[in-house]
Amino acid sequence: MFVTAGGMRMDYLITHDGAARVEMVGGNGLYAAVGAALWGEPVHLWARLGRNYPQAWLEPLTGHQIGIDGLVRLETPQDHRTFFAYLPDGRREDTNPAAHFARIGQPLPAALRDYAHSTPGQDDPHNYEPLALRPEDWPERWREVTAVHLSPAALATHLNVPAWLRKNGIRQITLDPGERYMVPERTAYIQQILPQIDVFLPSAMEIRSLFGDDVDLGEAALTLTKWGAQWVVVKNGAAGVLLVNGRTQTITPFPAFHPANDPRLVDVTGAGDSFCGGFMVGLAHTGDPAQAIPYGLVAASLVIEGYGALYALSRKEEAHTRLALLKN
């Protein structure tokens, strides 16, 4: 049994070609679960939900081997909105939806009129936001868990949950950091997180946010190993990923599944999260991060060929075929 921890969201997005997609089931926890479920393994979501999150969006997940029994339903309504705009130059912005909808000549959805961003307070090391997972949310009935992936979340969650998981016998923990705390001012807290986990999976954008725009990604990842990371995987979109071994201090690049400007690429939402879910399963299967990376690359490749978190689950049979292509 695998667990992906993170957010369950209502996604509003503008694609790189100027199309609007609104009120879609999403969230980093769900995209990571999809990346894991592509390999035929049972995966369970671990997340907090407000009273207002539509139950009808959750029930179809069980038909895809994604368990929802670990979802913590709060008594109060919560803000589950996430907005992203992908720009033609490849950048992603998550604020000012009014300007982006105006840019594509579309009216601003009523649900986004008061939207700021989806991660308020996530850089606070001392306090949990309402939707932030905390150790006491872990279901006591989960006894046979192979691995847990922690998707981007509140700093307090990432500081405190890994130790709790170890105490509960979880042998494999991977973590994708929250972009709000990947800043120089939070360096000391990042250094507390790294020794607690097995693999750290930041994006290139987060690396640059922490170390500076001109930093060499490989050198920055080596610095993270000196801070306590055993392995670092830097996700860099169409440029692929870098694998950094903390023990040997070696850097190994892996190309993305799709070549640049591949016409099959439709929507990159959730690419990094689905990579992490696939990587988690691959690592459990092989015990080797280098062999786990193709699982992640394949998972991401299927997710970005369609719209929505669940699209890739209709193409499970292709996952092993693509994995064989990468291994040859």
Backbone hydrogen bonds, N-H to C=O, Kabsch-Sander energy under -0.5 kcal/mol:
donor,donor_aa,acceptor,acceptor_aa,energy
2,F,42,P,-2.1
3,V,147,A,-2.0
4,T,44,H,-2.2
5,A,149,H,-3.1
6,G,46,W,-1.8
9,R,26,G,-2.3
10,M,80,H,-2.9
11,D,9,R,-0.6
11,D,24,M,-3.2
12,Y,82,T,-2.9
13,L,21,R,-3.3
14,I,84,F,-2.1
15,T,19,A,-2.8
18,G,15,T,-2.2
21,R,13,L,-3.1
24,M,11,D,-1.9
26,G,9,R,-2.1
29,G,7,G,-1.4
30,L,7,G,-1.0
31,Y,27,G,-2.4
32,A,28,N,-2.1
33,A,29,G,-1.8
34,V,30,L,-2.4
35,G,31,Y,-2.1
36,A,32,A,-1.5
37,A,33,A,-3.0
38,L,34,V,-1.5
39,W,36,A,-1.7
40,G,37,A,-2.0
41,E,36,A,-0.7
43,V,65,Q,-2.3
44,H,2,F,-2.9
45,L,67,G,-2.7
46,W,4,T,-2.3
47,A,70,G,-0.6
48,R,131,L,-0.5
49,L,72,V,-3.1
51,R,76,T,-2.1
53,Y,50,G,-1.7
57,W,54,P,-1.3
58,L,54,P,-0.5
58,L,55,Q,-1.3
59,E,55,Q,-1.8
61,L,58,L,-1.8
62,T,58,L,-0.5
62,T,59,E,-1.0
63,G,60,P,-0.8
64,H,61,L,-2.1
65,Q,62,T,-1.4
66,I,61,L,-1.7
67,G,43,V,-2.9
67,G,65,Q,-0.7
71,L,68,I,-1.4
72,V,47,A,-3.2
73,R,71,L,-0.8
74,L,49,L,-3.6
74,L,72,V,-0.6
80,H,78,Q,-0.8
82,T,10,M,-2.1
84,F,12,Y,-1.9
85,A,93,E,-2.7
86,Y,14,I,-3.0
87,L,85,A,-0.6
87,L,91,R,-3.0
90,G,87,L,-2.4
93,E,85,A,-2.5
99,A,96,N,-0.5
100,H,96,N,-1.3
101,F,97,P,-2.8
102,A,98,A,-2.1
103,R,99,A,-2.0
104,I,100,H,-1.3
105,G,102,A,-1.4
106,Q,101,F,-3.0
112,L,109,P,-2.1
113,R,110,A,-1.4
115,Y,112,L,-1.5
122,Q,119,T,-1.4
124,D,121,G,-1.5
132,A,129,E,-1.9
137,D,134,R,-2.5
138,W,135,P,-1.9
142,W,139,P,-1.6
143,R,141,R,-1.3
146,T,1,M,-3.2
146,T,144,E,-0.6
147,A,1,M,-0.9
148,V,172,Q,-2.3
149,H,3,V,-2.6
150,L,148,V,-0.5
150,L,174,T,-2.9
151,S,5,A,-3.1
151,S,149,H,-0.8
155,L,122,Q,-2.4
156,A,124,D,-0.8
158,H,154,A,-2.0
159,L,155,L,-2.0
160,N,156,A,-1.7
161,V,157,T,-2.7
164,W,160,N,-1.0
165,L,161,V,-2.4
166,R,162,P,-2.3
167,K,163,A,-2.0
168,N,164,W,-1.2
169,G,166,R,-1.9
170,I,165,L,-2.4
171,R,169,G,-0.6
172,Q,146,T,-0.6
173,I,171,R,-0.5
174,T,148,V,-2.1
175,L,199,V,-2.2
176,D,150,L,-2.7
181,Y,178,G,-1.1
182,M,178,G,-0.6
182,M,179,E,-0.5
183,V,181,Y,-2.0
186,R,183,V,-2.1
187,T,184,P,-1.7
189,Y,186,R,-0.6
190,I,186,R,-2.0
191,Q,187,T,-2.3
192,Q,188,A,-0.7
193,I,189,Y,-1.6
194,L,190,I,-2.1
196,Q,193,I,-1.9
197,I,194,L,-1.2
198,D,173,I,-2.8
199,V,173,I,-1.2
200,F,231,W,-2.3
201,L,175,L,-2.9
204,A,235,K,-2.6
207,I,203,S,-2.1
208,R,204,A,-2.3
209,S,205,M,-2.0
210,L,206,E,-1.8
211,F,207,I,-2.8
212,G,208,R,-2.3
215,V,212,G,-1.4
220,A,216,D,-2.5
221,A,217,L,-2.3
222,L,218,G,-2.1
223,T,219,E,-1.8
224,L,220,A,-1.8
225,T,221,A,-1.6
226,K,222,L,-1.6
227,W,223,T,-1.2
228,G,225,T,-1.1
229,A,224,L,-2.0
231,W,198,D,-0.6
232,V,244,V,-2.1
233,V,200,F,-2.8
234,V,232,V,-0.5
234,V,242,L,-2.4
235,K,202,P,-2.5
235,K,233,V,-0.6
236,N,234,V,-0.5
236,N,240,G,-2.4
239,A,236,N,-2.1
240,G,237,G,-2.1
241,V,254,F,-2.4
242,L,234,V,-1.8
243,L,252,T,-2.9
244,V,232,V,-3.0
244,V,242,L,-0.5
245,N,243,L,-0.5
245,N,250,T,-2.2
246,G,230,Q,-2.7
246,G,244,V,-0.7
249,Q,245,N,-2.0
250,T,245,N,-0.7
252,T,243,L,-2.9
254,F,241,V,-2.8
256,A,238,A,-0.5
262,D,259,P,-1.4
265,L,262,D,-1.7
266,V,304,I,-3.1
267,D,304,I,-1.6
271,A,268,V,-2.1
274,S,270,G,-2.8
275,F,271,A,-2.2
276,C,272,G,-1.9
277,G,273,D,-2.0
278,G,274,S,-2.5
279,F,275,F,-3.0
280,M,276,C,-2.4
281,V,277,G,-1.6
282,G,278,G,-2.7
283,L,279,F,-2.8
284,A,280,M,-1.8
285,H,281,V,-2.3
286,T,282,G,-2.4
287,G,283,L,-2.6
292,A,288,D,-1.6
293,I,289,P,-1.6
295,Y,292,A,-0.7
296,G,292,A,-1.4
297,L,293,I,-2.6
298,V,294,P,-2.4
299,A,295,Y,-2.2
300,A,296,G,-2.5
301,S,297,L,-2.1
302,L,298,V,-1.8
303,V,299,A,-1.9
304,I,300,A,-2.1
305,E,302,L,-0.9
306,G,303,V,-1.2
309,A,25,V,-0.9
311,Y,308,G,-0.8
313,L,310,L,-0.9
314,S,311,Y,-1.8
315,R,312,A,-2.3
316,K,313,L,-0.7
318,E,315,R,-1.6
319,A,316,K,-1.7
320,H,316,K,-0.6
321,T,317,E,-0.6
322,R,318,E,-2.5
323,L,319,A,-2.3
324,A,320,H,-2.2
325,L,321,T,-1.6
326,L,322,R,-1.9
327,K,323,L,-1.7
328,N,324,A,-1.1
